[in-house]
Amino acid sequence: MWIITAYSNLNNTTMFEYENEIEARKAFKEIQGCKILSKVIYFNNSKSALDV
């Protein structure tokens, strides 16, 4: 999953979610202002680190 976080001059924050990198990068080029593109990786470990 890819997330674009965009910040506006009015102190508003907007987040956009995309399923693939190509779609996210295309949208990233079109969004104006200060923005961050992030890749979100979900990790689910069935064995907790506390279980020794």
C-alpha positions, 0 to 999 in steps of 0.5 A, spaced: 500 500 500 502 507 498 500 513 502 501 520 499 500 525 505 499 532 503 500 538 507 496 545 505 498 552 507 491 552 511 494 547 516 490 541 513 493 534 512 490 530 507 492 522 506 491 519 499 491 511 499 493 507 493 494 499 491 500 500 487 506 504 486 505 506 479 498 509 481 501 513 487 507 516 483 502 518 478 498 522 483 504 524 486 506 528 480 499 532 480 498 534 487 501 541 489 504 543 495 508 539 500 507 532 500 510 525 502 510 518 499 510 512 503 510 505 502 506 501 508 508 494 509 504 490 514 507 485 518 504 480 522 508 475 526 504 469 529 510 468 534 510 474 539 517 477 541 515 476 548 514 469 547 521 466 549 
